[in-house]
Amino acid sequence: MSTSKVNYALFAFASLFSMPSFSSGQNIYALSTLIKDGITSSSSVASAKWGSEAKREDINIAKSSLYPTLDMTSEVARAYEKGSTRTTEDNVKNQIMLNYRILDFGVRDQLIDESNNEWSSANYIYLDRESEIAGKVTKSFLTVNKQKELLDIIQNELSYYHDRLHDFEYLVKSGESTESDLKKIQASIDSLNVQKINVNEKLDDELNTLNIYTNDRISRNNLTSVPSAISKYRFNMDGEAFLSLILKQNSKVLSADKKIDAAKAEYIASKDKFFPTVDFQAGYTDNTPSNDSDIDDYKDEFRVGVKVGWNIFNGFKDVSDANKRRDMLNKTLADRDDLLKEVTLKIKSNAAQYRSGIESLKLANQSCRNARDLTSLYEQEFKIGQKSLLDLVTSRSELFRACSEIIESQYQVYTANLDQMLLGDMLIKTINENENENVYR
């Protein structure tokens, strides 16, 4: 077969993880920018923030019980003669009262402690919402980049066939290749076009999702590639050590811990209510009677005293309240146990996903090298007539499949890295440390 008839240069695949090109004038969105925009525009993050602010005011409300209360009242009294509209005497009574609780056997302290823990729990919920939104944005970002890379190798493979289709048809007409070989090429083109449609659909759908999350105008051409914070993340395969890390810094776990502390304080306060209370009271009463009133009946008065209050029976209200607080404490303990089980399962599942991704990536790279070498050999043998056009097309299909598997496996590893960063509540911190632009916190 003459080499002058057709130039069959081996298709050079584009770099699988290269930076995208950007048109001038477009905003270029790094992952850090997308996360920041996602957090800023998220209603769930805003809701958690206001929830935290409300819990902080609960602390001030609880602390107000440590201060004395000062009340003033004014009262006008008028007496009438029996069977007549004529008044017998009038009086204007002004009273100011100071009340301060001296002793309540720890009820106020426990309620303040409860409010502090509830506020801390709400703060951790707020941080968890930020991390959750950052995770959603990052997963969508990874999916977009993955689909773009798949689309690139599909388009390059289609270009290879389209550029050489006329030469392939010439070989069939000249009798150097068979009609079935050409049908195989057309079938490969059709298959690639179907894949292109599906990938384009997934890409557009994920871009819409990313735009909704961030309220940005993101297109195919204005996203950066996967940052080193994810691509070079060192996965922790020590499950027990990573669980210990989670217990120290995962916002959801820390929120559950604070809820337990709050429930304990509330339960103790409910039991302390069984004890008496001691209040200091002081008051001054100023009377201003009318001229026809008996002044001795309306003398100004100053009182100082100590009041002891102890409820003897209130229909078992305090007992039921204490039982309720005990049950709520048990509930928070059970909720935390469930959370730890869920976290433990995620750690194991995440590690299995990472191992699988690494093994698949290793095999896919090996398969790609073998397929590339095979295609190169078939190219040379095709030129001298030792291999058919069908053999060459089949080898290219194997190379394309292997390169696709590299992308799939690589992004499986990226997703596993992301999931571990989310479990350890490290995503935002890691992005901040590895990129010039801080995300949010």
C-alpha positions in Angstrom: 0.0 0.0 0.0 1.4 3.4 -1.0 2.0 5.8 1.9 1.4 8.8 -0.5 -2.3 7.9 -0.8 -3.2 8.6 2.8 -1.3 10.2 5.6 -2.3 8.3 8.7 -0.7 10.3 11.5 -1.6 8.9 14.9 -4.1 10.9 16.8 -2.4 12.7 19.7 -4.8 13.0 22.5 -5.0 16.4 24.2 -3.8 16.6 27.8 -6.5 15.2 30.0 -6.3 17.8 32.6 -5.2 20.9 30.9 -6.3 24.5 31.7 -9.2 25.7 29.6 -8.8 28.7 27.3 -10.7 31.9 28.1 -11.9 34.6 25.8 -10.9 38.1 26.7 -13.3 40.2 28.7 -14.9 37.2 30.5 -14.9 36.8 34.3 -12.8 33.8 35.1 -14.2 31.8 38.0 -11.9 29.9 40.3 -13.4 27.4 42.7 -12.7 29.7 45.7 -14.8 32.4 44.0 -17.6 30.0 43.3 -17.7 28.8 46.9 -17.7 32.3 48.2 -20.5 33.3 45.9 -22.4 30.2 46.8 -22.2 30.9 50.5 -23.1 34.5 50.1 -26.2 33.8 48.0 -27.4 30.8 50.0 -30.7 31.2 51.9 -29.9 28.2 54.1 -26.6 29.8 55.2 -28.4 33.1 55.9 -31.1 31.2 57.9 -28.5 29.5 60.0 -26.8 32.9 60.6 -29.9 34.5 61.8 -30.7 31.4 63.9 -27.3 31.9 65.6 -28.0 35.6 66.2 -31.3 34.7 67.8 -29.6 32.2 70.1 -27.1 34.8 71.2 -30.0 37.0 72.3 -31.3 34.1 74.3 -28.0 34.4 76.3 -28.8 38.0 77.1 -32.3 37.1 78.1 -31.0 34.4 80.4 -28.4 36.7 81.9 -31.1 39.3 82.6 -32.2 37.2 85.6 -29.0 38.0 87.4 -29.9 41.7 87.6 -32.5 43.3 89.9 -35.9 44.4 88.5 -37.2 47.8 89.0 -40.9 48.5 88.4 -43.1 51.6 88.8 -46.8 51.8 88.9 -49.3 54.7 89.1 -52.9 54.3 90.2 -55.8 56.6 90.6 -58.5 55.6 93.1 -61.9 57.3 93.6 -64.6 56.4 96.2 -68.3 57.2 95.8 -71.0 57.6 98.4 -73.5 54.8 98.4 -76.4 55.5 96.1 -74.8 58.8 94.9 -72.4 60.0 92.2 -70.6 62.3 94.6 -67.1 61.3 95.5 -66.0 61.0 99.1 -62.3 60.8 98.5 -59.7 60.6 95.7 -56.1 59.3 95.8 -53.2 59.1 93.3 -50.9 56.3 94.3 -47.3 56.1 92.8 -45.3 53.0 93.7 -41.7 51.9 92.9 -40.5 48.4 93.6 -37.1 46.8 93.6 -36.8 43.0 93.4 -33.6 41.0 93.4 -33.3 37.2 93.5 -30.7 36.3 96.1 -30.8 32.5 95.8 -32.4 30.0 93.5 -30.0 27.0 94.0 -28.4 27.3 90.5 -31.5 27.6 88.3 -30.3 30.8 86.6 -26.7 29.6 86.2 -27.9 26.4 84.5 -30.2 28.3 82.2 -27.4 30.7 81.2 -25.2 27.7 80.6 -27.9 26.1 78.5 -28.3 29.3 76.4 -24.5 29.5 75.8 -24.4 25.9 74.6 -27.4 26.4 72.4 -25.7 29.4 70.9 -22.5 27.4 70.3 -24.5 24.7 68.7 -26.2 27.2 66.4 -22.8 28.6 65.4 -21.6 25.1 64.5 -24.8 24.6 62.5 -24.0 27.8 60.6 -20.5 26.6 59.8 -21.9 23.2 58.7 -24.3 25.0 56.3 -21.4 26.9 54.9 -19.4 23.6 54.4 -22.5 22.0 52.9 -22.9 24.7 50.3 -19.2 24.6 49.6 -19.4 20.9 49.0 -22.4 21.2 46.7 -20.7 23.9 44.7 -17.4 21.9 44.5 -19.1 18.7 43.4 -20.9 20.6 40.7 -17.6 22.3 39.7 -15.9 18.9 39.4 -18.8 17.5 37.3 -18.5 20.4 34.9 -14.8 19.9 34.5 -15.2 16.2 34.1 -17.8 16.6 31.3 -15.6 19.2 29.6 -12.7 16.8 29.5 -14.9 14.0 28.2 -16.3 16.3 25.6 -12.8 17.3 24.5 -11.6 13.8 23.8 -14.9 13.0 22.1 -14.6 16.0 19.8 -10.9 15.3 19.1 -11.8 11.7 18.1 -14.7 12.9 15.9 -12.3 15.4 14.2 -9.8 12.5 13.6 -12.5 10.5 11.7 -14.0 13.4 9.9 -10.6 14.6 8.7 -9.8 11.2 7.3 -13.2 10.0 6.2 -12.7 11.0 2.5 -9.4 9.0 2.5 -11.1 6.0 4.1 -13.8 6.1 1.4 -11.0 6.3 -1.3 -9.4 3.1 0.1 -12.7 1.3 -0.1 -13.3 2.4 -3.6 -9.8 1.4 -4.6 -10.4 -2.1 -3.1 -7.7 -1.7 -0.5 -10.3 -1.8 2.3 -13.7 -3.4 2.5 -17.2 -1.8 2.8 -17.6 -3.3 6.2 -14.5 -1.4 7.4 -16.2 1.9 6.3 -19.4 0.8 8.1 -17.4 0.3 11.3 -16.0 3.8 11.0 -19.5 5.2 10.5 -20.7 3.2 13.5 -17.9 4.6 15.6 -18.8 8.2 14.5 -22.4 7.6 15.3 -21.5 6.2 18.8 -19.3 9.3 19.4 -22.1 11.6 18.4 -24.5 10.0 20.8 -21.9 10.3 23.6 -21.4 13.9 22.6 -25.1 14.7 22.9 -25.3 13.0 26.3 -22.2 14.7 27.7 -23.4 18.1 26.4 -26.7 17.6 28.1 -25.0 16.7 31.4 -22.6 19.7 31.0 -25.4 22.2 30.4 -27.5 20.8 33.3 -24.6 21.0 35.7 -23.7 24.6 34.5 -27.3 25.6 35.2 -27.0 24.0 38.7 -23.8 25.8 39.4 -25.2 29.1 38.3 -28.2 28.6 40.6 -25.9 27.8 43.5 -23.6 30.8 43.0 -25.9 33.4 41.2 -23.0 33.8 38.7 -22.9 33.7 34.9 -20.8 30.6 34.4 -20.2 29.2 31.0 -18.0 26.4 29.5 -15.1 28.7 28.9 -14.8 30.7 32.1 -14.0 28.1 34.7 -10.5 27.2 35.9 -9.4 23.6 36.1 -9.4 21.5 39.3 -7.3 23.3 42.0 -4.4 21.6 43.7 -6.3 21.7 47.0 -8.3 18.8 45.6 -6.1 17.2 43.0 -3.1 17.0 45.4 -5.0 16.4 48.6 -3.3 13.7 50.7 -6.0 11.2 51.5 -6.0 9.9 55.1 -6.4 6.1 55.0 -6.2 5.7 58.8 -9.9 5.5 59.7 -9.5 5.6 63.5 -7.2 8.7 63.3 -9.5 10.4 60.9 -12.5 9.7 63.2 -10.6 11.3 66.1 -10.1 14.3 63.8 -13.7 14.5 62.9 -14.7 14.4 66.6 -12.6 17.5 67.2 -13.5 19.6 64.2 -16.6 18.4 62.3 -19.2 21.1 62.8 -22.1 18.7 62.8 -20.6 16.6 65.5 -19.6 19.6 67.6 -23.1 21.0 67.3 -24.5 17.7 68.6 -22.0 17.8 71.5 -23.2 21.3 72.4 -26.8 20.2 72.2 -26.0 17.5 74.7 -24.4 20.0 77.1 -27.4 22.3 76.7 -29.9 19.5 77.4 -27.9 18.5 80.5 -28.0 22.1 81.8 -31.7 22.4 81.2 -32.3 19.1 83.0 -30.3 20.2 86.0 -32.2 23.5 86.1 -35.5 21.7 86.0 -34.5 19.6 89.1 -33.2 22.8 90.9 -36.7 24.3 90.6 -37.8 21.9 93.4 -35.8 24.0 95.9 -37.0 27.3 97.4 -36.1 30.8 96.1 -35.0 33.8 98.2 -35.8 37.4 97.0 -34.8 40.8 98.3 -37.6 43.3 98.0 -37.7 47.0 98.6 -40.5 49.5 97.7 -41.7 53.0 98.2 -45.3 54.2 97.9 -46.3 57.8 97.5 -49.9 58.7 98.1 -51.5 62.0 97.0 -55.1 62.0 98.5 -57.7 64.7 97.9 -58.4 67.4 100.5 -61.5 65.7 101.7 -59.7 62.4 102.3 -58.4 61.1 105.6 -54.7 61.6 105.3 -54.0 58.9 107.9 -55.5 56.4 105.4 -53.0 57.3 102.7 -49.6 57.6 104.4 -46.5 57.3 102.3 -44.7 54.0 102.8 -41.2 52.5 102.5 -40.8 48.7 102.7 -37.7 46.5 102.8 -37.8 42.7 103.2 -36.7 39.2 102.2 -39.2 36.9 100.6 -38.8 33.1 100.6 -40.9 31.2 98.0 -41.3 27.4 97.9 -43.9 25.7 95.8 -45.4 22.8 97.7 -47.8 21.5 95.0 -48.6 22.6 91.4 -50.2 19.5 90.0 -46.9 17.7 89.3 -45.9 20.3 86.8 -42.3 20.5 87.9 -42.0 16.7 88.1 -43.3 16.4 84.5 -41.0 19.2 83.3 -38.0 17.4 84.8 -39.0 14.1 83.2 -39.4 15.9 79.9 -35.9 17.5 80.1 -34.5 14.1 81.0 -36.1 12.5 77.9 -34.8 15.4 75.7 -31.3 14.7 77.1 -31.6 11.0 76.2 -32.8 12.0 72.7 -29.8 14.2 72.1 -27.5 11.4 73.3 -29.2 9.0 70.9 -29.0 11.5 68.0 -25.3 11.9 68.5 -24.8 8.1 68.6 -26.7 7.9 65.2 -24.5 10.7 63.9 -21.3 8.9 64.9 -22.5 5.7 63.2 -23.3 7.6 60.1 -19.9 9.2 60.1 -18.1 5.9 60.7 -19.9 4.4 57.7 -19.0 7.4 55.5 -15.4 7.1 56.5 -15.3 3.4 55.4 -17.3 4.1 52.3 -15.1 7.0 51.4 -11.9 5.0 51.9 -13.3 2.2 49.7 -14.2 4.7 47.0 -10.7 6.2 47.1 -9.0 2.8 46.9 -11.2 1.8 44.0 -10.5 5.1 42.2 -6.7 4.8 42.7 -6.7 1.1 41.5 -8.9 2.0 38.5 -6.8 5.0 37.6 -3.6 2.8 37.7 -5.2 0.2 35.5 -6.7 2.8 33.2 -3.3 4.5 32.7 -1.7 1.1 32.0 -4.5 0.3 29.6 -4.1 3.7 27.9 -0.3 3.2 27.4 -0.9 -0.3 26.0 -3.6 0.9 23.7 -1.5 3.8 22.6 1.4 1.5 21.8 -1.0 -0.9 20.0 -2.4 1.9 17.9 1.1 3.1 17.0 2.0 -0.4 15.9 -1.2 -0.9 14.0 -0.6 2.5 12.3 2.8 1.3 11.0 1.5 -2.1 10.0 -1.5 -0.5 8.3 0.8 1.6 6.2 2.6 -1.5 4.9 -0.6 -3.5 4.4 -0.3 -5.9 7.4 -3.3 -4.6 9.2 -6.7 -3.7 7.9 -8.6 -0.4 8.3 -10.9 -2.3 10.7 -7.9 -3.2 12.9 -6.8 0.4 13.0 -10.3 1.7 13.9 -10.6 -1.0 16.6 -7.3 -0.1 18.2 -8.4 3.6 18.2 -11.6 2.7 19.9 -9.7 0.9 22.6 -7.4 3.9 23.1 -10.5 6.2 23.3 -12.1 3.9 25.9 -8.9 3.8 28.0 -8.6 7.6 28.0 -12.3 7.9 29.0 -11.7 5.5 31.9 -8.7 7.7 33.0 -11.0 10.7 33.3 -13.7 8.7 35.1 -11.2 7.2 37.6 -9.4 10.5 38.1 -12.6 12.2 39.1 -13.6 9.4 41.3 -10.4 10.1 43.2 -11.2 13.8 43.3 -14.7 13.1 44.6 -13.3 10.8 47.3 -10.8 13.6 48.3 -13.7 16.1 48.4 -15.9 13.8 50.5 -13.1 13.3 53.1 -12.5 17.1 53.3 -16.2 17.6 53.9 -16.2 14.9 56.6 -13.3 16.6 58.3 -14.8 20.1 57.7 -11.6 21.0 56.0 -12.8 22.0 52.5 -13.0 25.8 53.0 -9.8 25.9 55.1 -7.9 23.8 52.5 -9.0 26.0 49.6 -8.0 29.1 51.6 -4.5 27.6 52.3 -3.9 26.6 48.6 -5.3 29.5 46.8 -4.4 33.2 46.8 -8.0 34.3 47.4 -9.7 33.5 50.7 -13.1 31.9 50.4 -15.2 33.3 53.3 -14.5 32.5 56.9 
